[in-house]
């Protein structure tokens, strides 16, 4: 039986260094060599999943095909590797403790005192092998969330130490991502934080095999040698990771530093050289576009761009396919709500996207923005709550239902958006929405069909409310087309206005299925319409 190789990626000095991008980039390099690779994220927080977290706390919630609400890094894994992740690709402290406590309540531990070691660490180790046990992978990359030195991540690091001891150094590898700051007043790069970070790992019993050094402008050979000496690693295993214009350039930078060559050498993997031709073409298109378009994003979490991470990346992919750079104009839904002059917020945009969101705040601002672009024939794209508010706007201003609203915002006589039947009676918030991949039947002869070039599609969902089918005939009579319908429950999935140059909104989240080298069709065609408008 072939031995699976395990790579562990930890982070030190500060958070937000880009462990997810580093893991995704390494995964891409190994996959491009012909290896079967997957990536998993171990998150130290006690929430069972990020589904109940505020976007201000955690950024977007990434939803997998099988309906898991997971960390946004899984989006990077999918976009770089062009493969679907599952609920097994994300583990949290909450899930681990939930499982161990459930076993204790059932009496599975036969009276033993339940402790962090061995019970919690054993459950973490079980999850480390879950993907390799269920599918045929050559390499499993495990990203451990948090920063070395945090109390929360200690059980994961201890489990990692035990796991590497068990499978052996020839089958496992420790990569530590760290940071060297540049002190401007002294005119020097400082390696001491990296030394201390590695020292903390050594105290736990983990010796890094490879160091990836984040810095603004890269590190010299002298600095690499100094870090290698004090951190007990080979000089060739100190890999520079400088800032680059786009995250999609990171794999090429790491390949030029020889990271994948070092990894396959240390793990005794025999295979060919990486084939990165398509990726190099993508990076050239991103870095050297022929034109630009400006898209307005009217949201309520604008101050935290990570809340819309997958949307922003989908714009990069769609921009590359249309040979344009997509510039984002952030439009605050709350500001628009308070101001009577809608036009001043929307001037200069070539298209408008209204994304998802929960609750009443900012909804009237979004409705005003939708009305403006509908009447002024500016390309419009609505996602999830954005679709629901497009329906509300149409009901109020075309069907003249002045009290039209979503039941999520306010109960009225005309709740054109209402709670899904299956959601009524549900009280727990975590993991109870309509989640994951659902079928959709596309109506022929529509812009949606021209976009997908298919009748049967599947898209990912995360919502509780839906279009109220009692109003469907009134909307159709007024000119709205329901171009996508869920065949199992007759739910409206996609709406469009044929009288408009490009006005499409969907109940699902297409951004979750956009890939670096394969833009989602709706994003691709939306940007094409924006380009045409310009």
C-alpha positions as CSV (number, residue, x, y, z in Angstrom):
1,X,0.0,0.0,0.0
2,X,1.3,3.4,-1.0
3,X,2.3,5.7,1.9
4,X,0.5,9.1,1.9
5,X,2.8,12.1,2.5
6,X,1.7,14.7,5.1
7,X,2.8,18.4,5.1
8,X,2.0,20.6,8.0
9,X,2.0,24.4,7.7
10,X,2.2,26.7,10.7
11,X,2.5,30.4,11.1
12,X,4.5,32.7,13.4
13,X,5.2,36.2,14.5
14,X,1.9,37.8,13.4
15,X,-1.4,36.6,11.9
16,X,-2.6,37.3,8.4
17,X,0.7,36.3,6.7
18,X,-1.2,34.2,4.2
19,X,-0.9,30.6,5.3
20,X,-3.9,29.8,3.2
21,X,-2.2,31.3,0.1
22,X,1.0,29.5,0.9
23,X,-0.8,26.1,1.3
24,X,-2.8,26.7,-1.9
25,X,0.4,27.7,-3.8
26,X,2.3,24.6,-2.7
27,X,-0.7,22.4,-3.4
28,X,-0.9,23.9,-6.9
29,X,2.9,23.2,-7.5
30,X,2.6,19.6,-6.4
31,X,-0.6,19.1,-8.4
32,X,1.1,20.5,-11.5
33,X,3.7,17.8,-11.1
34,X,1.0,15.2,-11.4
35,X,0.4,14.4,-7.7
36,X,-3.0,14.0,-6.1
37,X,-3.2,16.7,-3.5
38,X,-5.7,18.0,-1.0
39,X,-5.5,20.6,1.8
40,X,-7.3,20.8,5.1
41,X,-7.6,23.6,7.7
42,X,-7.5,23.1,11.4
43,X,-9.0,26.1,13.1
44,X,-8.3,26.8,16.9
45,X,-11.6,28.6,17.6
46,X,-14.3,27.0,19.8
47,X,-17.2,27.7,17.4
48,X,-18.3,24.5,15.8
49,X,-18.0,26.3,12.5
50,X,-17.9,30.0,11.4
51,X,-21.6,30.0,10.3
52,X,-22.7,32.0,13.3
53,X,-19.8,34.4,13.3
54,X,-20.1,38.1,12.2
55,X,-18.3,38.9,9.0
56,X,-16.5,41.6,11.0
57,X,-15.0,38.9,13.1
58,X,-14.2,36.2,10.5
59,X,-14.7,37.5,7.0
60,X,-16.9,35.5,4.6
61,X,-18.3,32.0,5.4
62,X,-17.2,29.6,2.6
63,X,-19.8,26.9,1.8
64,X,-18.7,23.6,0.3
65,X,-20.7,21.4,-2.1
66,X,-21.8,19.2,0.7
67,X,-23.1,22.1,2.7
68,X,-20.3,22.7,5.3
69,X,-19.9,26.3,6.5
70,X,-16.2,26.6,6.6
71,X,-13.2,28.9,6.8
72,X,-12.6,31.3,3.8
73,X,-9.2,29.6,3.2
74,X,-11.1,26.6,1.7
75,X,-12.0,29.1,-1.0
76,X,-8.3,29.6,-1.8
77,X,-7.8,25.8,-1.8
78,X,-10.6,25.3,-4.3
79,X,-9.7,28.3,-6.5
80,X,-6.0,27.3,-6.8
81,X,-6.4,23.5,-7.1
82,X,-9.7,23.6,-9.1
83,X,-11.2,20.9,-6.9
84,X,-14.1,20.7,-4.5
85,X,-13.4,20.6,-0.7
86,X,-15.8,18.9,1.7
87,X,-16.7,19.2,5.4
88,X,-13.7,16.9,6.1
89,X,-11.4,19.7,4.9
90,X,-12.1,22.0,7.9
91,X,-11.9,21.0,11.5
92,X,-12.3,23.4,14.5
93,X,-11.6,23.1,18.2
94,X,-15.4,23.2,18.7
95,X,-15.9,20.1,16.5
96,X,-13.1,18.2,18.3
97,X,-14.4,18.9,21.8
98,X,-18.0,18.3,20.7
99,X,-17.1,14.8,19.4
100,X,-15.0,14.0,22.5
101,X,-17.6,15.2,25.0
102,X,-20.3,13.3,23.1
103,X,-18.3,10.1,23.4
104,X,-17.8,10.7,27.1
105,X,-21.5,11.1,27.6
106,X,-22.1,7.8,25.8
107,X,-19.6,6.1,28.1
108,X,-17.2,5.2,25.2
109,X,-14.2,5.9,27.4
110,X,-15.1,3.2,29.9
111,X,-14.7,5.4,33.0
112,X,-11.4,7.0,32.0
113,X,-10.6,10.6,32.9
114,X,-11.0,12.5,29.7
115,X,-8.0,14.7,29.1
116,X,-6.4,16.9,26.4
117,X,-3.7,14.3,26.0
118,X,-4.5,11.7,24.8
119,X,-8.3,12.1,24.1
120,X,-8.4,15.6,22.4
121,X,-5.1,15.0,20.5
122,X,-6.2,11.5,19.4
123,X,-9.4,13.0,17.9
124,X,-7.3,15.7,16.1
125,X,-5.0,13.0,14.7
126,X,-8.0,11.0,13.5
127,X,-9.2,14.0,11.6
128,X,-5.7,14.6,10.1
129,X,-6.0,11.2,8.3
130,X,-9.7,11.4,7.5
131,X,-9.1,12.7,3.9
132,X,-6.4,10.1,3.2
133,X,-8.6,7.3,4.5
134,X,-11.6,8.2,2.3
135,X,-9.8,9.2,-1.0
136,X,-6.7,8.2,-2.9
137,X,-4.3,11.1,-2.3
138,X,-0.6,11.3,-2.6
139,X,-0.1,14.3,-0.4
140,X,-2.3,15.9,2.3
141,X,-1.4,19.5,3.3
142,X,-2.6,20.6,6.7
143,X,-2.8,24.2,7.6
144,X,-2.9,24.9,11.3
145,X,-4.7,28.2,12.0
146,X,-3.6,30.8,14.5
147,X,-0.1,31.9,15.4
148,X,2.5,29.8,17.1
149,X,2.5,30.8,20.8
150,X,-1.3,31.1,21.0
151,X,-2.9,29.0,23.8
152,X,-5.7,27.9,21.5
153,X,-3.5,26.2,18.9
154,X,-1.4,24.1,21.4
155,X,-3.5,20.9,21.2
156,X,-3.2,21.0,17.4
157,X,0.6,21.5,17.5
158,X,0.9,18.7,20.1
159,X,-1.2,16.4,17.8
160,X,1.0,17.4,14.9
161,X,4.2,16.5,16.9
162,X,2.7,13.1,17.8
163,X,1.5,12.5,14.3
164,X,4.9,13.2,12.6
165,X,6.6,11.0,15.1
166,X,4.2,8.1,14.2
167,X,4.4,8.4,10.4
168,X,8.1,9.2,10.3
169,X,10.2,12.1,9.0
170,X,10.4,10.5,5.5
171,X,6.6,10.8,5.3
172,X,5.9,14.1,7.0
173,X,7.2,17.6,6.7
174,X,6.9,20.8,8.8
175,X,6.8,24.2,7.1
176,X,6.8,27.3,9.1
177,X,5.6,30.6,7.6
178,X,7.1,33.6,9.4
179,X,7.8,37.3,8.9
180,X,10.9,39.5,8.9
181,X,10.1,43.2,9.5
182,X,12.0,46.0,8.0
183,X,12.9,48.7,10.6
184,X,13.1,51.9,8.5
185,X,14.9,54.0,11.1
186,X,17.7,51.5,11.3
187,X,17.6,50.6,7.6
188,X,17.7,46.9,8.6
189,X,15.7,43.7,8.2
190,X,15.2,42.0,11.7
191,X,15.3,38.2,12.0
192,X,14.8,38.0,15.8
193,X,11.0,37.6,15.6
194,X,11.5,34.6,13.3
195,X,14.1,33.2,15.7
196,X,11.7,33.5,18.6
197,X,8.9,31.9,16.6
198,X,11.0,28.9,15.7
199,X,12.2,28.7,19.3
200,X,8.6,28.5,20.5
201,X,8.0,25.6,18.0
202,X,11.1,23.8,19.3
203,X,9.9,24.1,22.9
204,X,6.7,22.2,21.8
205,X,9.0,19.6,20.2
206,X,8.6,20.6,16.5
207,X,11.7,21.3,14.3
208,X,10.6,23.1,11.1
209,X,12.1,21.5,7.9
210,X,11.4,24.6,5.8
211,X,10.9,28.2,6.6
212,X,8.9,30.5,4.3
213,X,9.9,34.1,5.0
214,X,7.4,36.8,4.3
215,X,8.8,40.3,3.7
216,X,8.0,43.3,1.6
217,X,10.9,43.0,-0.9
218,X,12.4,39.6,-0.4
219,X,15.4,38.5,1.7
220,X,19.0,38.3,0.6
221,X,21.3,35.3,0.7
222,X,23.1,36.7,3.8
223,X,19.7,37.0,5.7
224,X,18.8,33.4,4.6
225,X,22.1,32.1,6.0
226,X,21.6,33.9,9.2
227,X,18.1,32.6,9.7
228,X,19.2,29.1,8.8
229,X,22.0,29.2,11.3
230,X,19.9,30.4,14.2
231,X,16.8,28.3,13.3
232,X,18.6,25.0,12.7
233,X,17.5,24.5,9.1
234,X,19.4,24.2,5.8
235,X,20.0,27.5,4.0
236,X,18.3,26.1,0.8
237,X,15.3,25.5,3.0
238,X,14.9,29.2,3.8
239,X,12.4,30.3,1.1
240,X,11.7,34.0,0.4
241,X,8.1,35.1,-0.1
242,X,8.1,38.8,-1.1
243,X,5.0,40.9,-1.7
244,X,3.6,40.5,-5.2
245,X,0.9,42.4,-7.2
246,X,-1.6,39.4,-7.1
247,X,-1.9,36.3,-4.9
248,X,-1.9,34.2,-8.1
249,X,1.7,35.1,-8.6
250,X,2.7,33.5,-5.3
251,X,3.0,29.9,-6.7
252,X,5.4,31.2,-9.4
253,X,7.5,33.0,-6.8
254,X,7.7,29.9,-4.6
255,X,8.6,27.7,-7.6
256,X,11.4,30.1,-8.5
257,X,12.7,29.7,-4.9
258,X,12.6,25.9,-5.4
259,X,10.0,25.1,-2.7
260,X,8.3,22.3,-4.6
261,X,11.7,20.8,-5.4
262,X,12.8,20.8,-1.8
263,X,9.5,19.3,-0.7
264,X,9.5,16.3,-3.1
265,X,13.2,15.8,-2.3
266,X,12.6,15.6,1.5
267,X,9.5,13.4,1.1
268,X,11.3,11.1,-1.4
269,X,8.6,11.6,-4.1
270,X,9.6,10.8,-7.7
271,X,7.7,12.7,-10.4
272,X,8.0,15.1,-13.2
273,X,8.6,18.9,-13.3
274,X,5.6,21.2,-12.8
275,X,3.5,22.3,-15.8
276,X,2.5,25.9,-15.0
277,X,1.9,27.2,-18.6
278,X,-1.8,28.0,-17.9
279,X,-1.0,29.6,-14.6
280,X,1.7,31.8,-16.1
281,X,-0.8,32.9,-18.8
282,X,-3.3,33.8,-16.1
283,X,-0.8,35.9,-14.1
284,X,0.2,37.7,-17.3
285,X,-3.4,38.6,-18.0
286,X,-4.0,39.8,-14.4
287,X,-0.8,41.9,-14.3
288,X,-1.1,43.4,-17.8
289,X,-4.8,43.9,-18.7
290,X,-5.7,45.8,-21.9
291,X,-8.5,47.8,-20.2
292,X,-10.3,48.5,-17.0
293,X,-13.9,48.5,-15.8
294,X,-15.3,49.9,-12.6
295,X,-17.9,47.8,-10.6
296,X,-19.8,49.3,-7.7
297,X,-20.3,46.9,-4.8
298,X,-23.2,48.1,-2.6
299,X,-22.8,46.2,0.6
300,X,-23.0,46.6,4.4
301,X,-19.7,45.0,5.3
302,X,-17.5,47.2,3.1
303,X,-15.0,48.0,5.8
304,X,-14.0,44.3,5.9
305,X,-13.2,43.3,2.3
306,X,-12.7,39.7,3.5
307,X,-16.5,39.6,4.0
308,X,-16.7,39.5,0.2
309,X,-13.5,37.5,-0.4
310,X,-14.9,35.0,-3.0
311,X,-16.7,37.8,-4.9
312,X,-13.5,39.8,-5.2
313,X,-11.6,36.8,-6.4
314,X,-14.3,35.9,-8.9
315,X,-13.9,39.5,-10.3
316,X,-10.2,38.8,-10.8
317,X,-11.0,35.6,-12.7
318,X,-13.7,37.2,-14.8
319,X,-11.4,40.2,-15.5
320,X,-8.6,38.0,-16.7
321,X,-11.0,36.2,-19.1
322,X,-12.2,39.6,-20.4
323,X,-8.7,41.1,-20.5
324,X,-9.7,43.9,-18.1
325,X,-8.8,44.9,-14.6
326,X,-11.9,45.2,-12.4
327,X,-11.7,48.2,-10.1
328,X,-14.1,48.1,-7.2
329,X,-16.0,51.2,-6.1
330,X,-17.3,50.5,-2.6
331,X,-20.7,51.9,-2.0
332,X,-22.0,52.0,1.6
333,X,-25.6,50.9,1.7
334,X,-26.1,52.8,5.0
335,X,-24.8,56.1,3.5
336,X,-27.0,55.6,0.4
337,X,-30.0,55.0,2.7
338,X,-29.7,58.4,4.4
339,X,-28.9,60.5,1.2
340,X,-31.5,61.5,-1.3
341,X,-28.9,62.0,-4.1
342,X,-28.5,58.4,-5.2
343,X,-26.7,59.4,-8.4
344,X,-23.6,60.8,-6.7
345,X,-22.8,57.4,-5.2
346,X,-23.3,55.5,-8.5
347,X,-21.6,57.9,-10.9
348,X,-18.7,56.4,-12.9
349,X,-19.6,52.8,-12.5
350,X,-19.9,50.4,-15.4
351,X,-21.9,47.9,-13.4
352,X,-23.4,47.3,-10.0
353,X,-23.2,44.2,-7.8
354,X,-25.4,43.9,-4.7
355,X,-24.1,41.0,-2.6
356,X,-25.5,38.9,0.3
357,X,-26.2,40.2,3.8
358,X,-28.4,39.6,6.8
359,X,-30.9,41.9,8.5
360,X,-32.5,45.3,8.0
361,X,-29.5,47.6,8.1
362,X,-28.7,49.1,4.7
363,X,-31.5,47.4,2.8
364,X,-33.2,50.6,1.7
365,X,-29.9,51.9,0.4
366,X,-29.4,48.7,-1.7
367,X,-33.0,49.0,-3.0
368,X,-32.3,52.6,-4.1
369,X,-29.1,51.5,-5.9
370,X,-31.0,48.7,-7.7
371,X,-33.7,51.1,-8.8
372,X,-31.1,53.5,-10.2
373,X,-29.3,50.9,-12.3
374,X,-32.5,49.3,-13.5
375,X,-33.9,52.6,-14.7
376,X,-30.5,53.8,-16.1
377,X,-29.8,50.5,-17.9
378,X,-26.5,49.9,-16.1
379,X,-25.5,46.2,-15.8
380,X,-26.7,44.7,-12.6
381,X,-25.8,41.5,-10.8
382,X,-27.6,40.5,-7.5
383,X,-26.4,37.6,-5.3
384,X,-28.6,36.0,-2.6
385,X,-30.0,38.9,-0.5
386,X,-29.1,41.1,-3.6
387,X,-31.6,39.0,-5.6
388,X,-34.3,39.3,-3.0
389,X,-34.0,43.0,-2.8
390,X,-34.1,43.2,-6.6
391,X,-37.5,41.5,-6.3
392,X,-38.6,43.9,-3.6
393,X,-37.5,46.9,-5.7
394,X,-39.4,45.6,-8.8
395,X,-42.5,45.0,-6.7
396,X,-42.5,48.5,-5.2
397,X,-41.7,50.5,-8.3
398,X,-43.1,48.4,-11.2
399,X,-45.9,46.5,-9.6
400,X,-46.7,49.5,-7.3
401,X,-46.8,47.4,-4.1
402,X,-45.6,50.2,-1.9
403,X,-45.4,48.0,1.2
404,X,-43.5,45.1,-0.6
405,X,-40.6,43.8,1.5
406,X,-38.8,40.7,2.7
407,X,-40.3,39.0,5.8
408,X,-36.7,39.0,7.1
409,X,-36.8,42.8,7.2
410,X,-40.4,43.6,8.0
411,X,-43.8,41.7,8.0
412,X,-46.2,43.4,5.6
413,X,-49.2,42.4,3.5
414,X,-46.9,41.9,0.5
415,X,-43.9,39.8,1.6
416,X,-42.7,39.0,-1.9
417,X,-39.7,37.3,-0.1
418,X,-40.7,35.0,2.7
419,X,-39.3,32.3,5.0
420,X,-38.8,29.0,3.3
421,X,-41.4,26.4,4.4
422,X,-38.7,24.0,5.7
423,X,-37.2,26.8,7.8
424,X,-40.3,27.5,9.8
425,X,-40.0,26.2,13.4
426,X,-36.2,26.1,13.3
427,X,-34.8,27.9,16.4
428,X,-31.1,27.0,16.3
429,X,-29.0,29.3,14.1
430,X,-25.9,27.1,13.5
431,X,-25.8,24.9,10.3
432,X,-29.6,25.1,9.8
433,X,-29.9,27.2,6.6
434,X,-30.4,25.8,3.1
435,X,-26.7,24.9,2.6
436,X,-24.7,23.4,-0.2
437,X,-25.3,22.3,-3.8
438,X,-28.8,22.2,-5.2
439,X,-30.0,21.6,-8.8
440,X,-31.4,24.4,-11.0
441,X,-33.2,24.1,-14.3
442,X,-32.4,27.0,-16.7
443,X,-35.0,28.3,-19.1
444,X,-34.0,28.2,-22.8
445,X,-34.0,31.5,-24.7
446,X,-32.9,33.6,-21.7
447,X,-29.7,35.5,-21.0
448,X,-29.1,33.0,-18.3
449,X,-29.2,30.1,-20.8
450,X,-26.9,32.0,-23.1
451,X,-24.5,32.4,-20.1
452,X,-24.5,28.8,-18.9
453,X,-25.0,27.1,-22.3
454,X,-26.8,24.4,-20.2
455,X,-30.3,23.5,-19.0
456,X,-29.3,21.6,-15.8
457,X,-26.8,23.3,-13.4
458,X,-25.9,23.0,-9.8
459,X,-25.0,25.9,-7.5
460,X,-24.3,26.4,-3.8
461,X,-26.7,28.0,-1.4
462,X,-26.7,29.7,2.0
463,X,-30.1,31.3,2.9
464,X,-33.4,30.9,4.8
465,X,-35.7,33.1,2.7
466,X,-37.0,32.7,-0.9
467,X,-39.2,34.3,-3.5
468,X,-42.8,34.0,-2.6
469,X,-44.4,31.9,-5.4
470,X,-47.8,33.5,-4.7
471,X,-46.6,36.5,-6.7
472,X,-44.9,34.7,-9.6
473,X,-47.7,35.4,-12.2
474,X,-47.8,39.1,-11.3
475,X,-44.1,39.5,-11.8
476,X,-44.1,37.6,-15.1
477,X,-47.0,39.7,-16.4
478,X,-44.9,42.8,-15.6
479,X,-41.9,41.5,-17.6
480,X,-39.7,39.7,-15.1
481,X,-38.4,36.3,-16.3
482,X,-37.7,33.5,-13.8
483,X,-34.9,31.9,-15.8
484,X,-33.8,29.4,-13.1
485,X,-36.0,27.1,-11.0
486,X,-35.1,24.4,-8.5
487,X,-36.9,21.3,-10.0
488,X,-37.4,19.6,-6.7
489,X,-39.3,22.3,-4.7
490,X,-40.2,24.8,-7.5
491,X,-38.1,27.5,-5.9
492,X,-37.0,30.6,-7.9
493,X,-33.2,30.5,-8.3
494,X,-32.6,33.1,-11.0
495,X,-34.4,36.2,-12.2
496,X,-33.7,38.5,-15.2
497,X,-35.2,41.5,-17.1
498,X,-35.1,41.0,-20.8
499,X,-35.7,44.7,-21.4
500,X,-32.5,45.6,-19.7
501,X,-28.9,45.2,-21.2
502,X,-27.9,42.9,-18.3
503,X,-30.0,42.5,-15.2
504,X,-29.6,39.1,-13.6
505,X,-29.8,38.1,-10.0
506,X,-29.5,34.7,-8.4
507,X,-30.5,33.2,-5.0
508,X,-27.3,31.1,-4.8
509,X,-23.6,32.0,-4.5
510,X,-21.9,31.7,-7.9
511,X,-18.7,33.2,-6.5
512,X,-18.1,30.0,-4.6
513,X,-17.6,28.0,-7.8
514,X,-15.3,30.5,-9.6
515,X,-11.8,29.2,-10.3
516,X,-8.6,31.0,-11.1
517,X,-8.3,29.5,-14.6
518,X,-12.1,29.1,-15.1
519,X,-14.2,32.1,-14.2
520,X,-17.8,31.5,-13.2
521,X,-20.1,32.1,-16.3
522,X,-22.3,34.7,-14.5
523,X,-19.3,36.7,-13.4
524,X,-17.6,36.4,-16.8
525,X,-20.7,37.6,-18.7
526,X,-21.4,40.4,-16.1
527,X,-17.9,41.8,-16.6
528,X,-18.3,41.5,-20.4
529,X,-21.5,43.5,-20.1
530,X,-19.7,46.1,-17.9
531,X,-16.9,46.3,-20.6
532,X,-19.6,46.8,-23.3
533,X,-21.3,49.5,-21.2
534,X,-18.0,51.4,-20.8
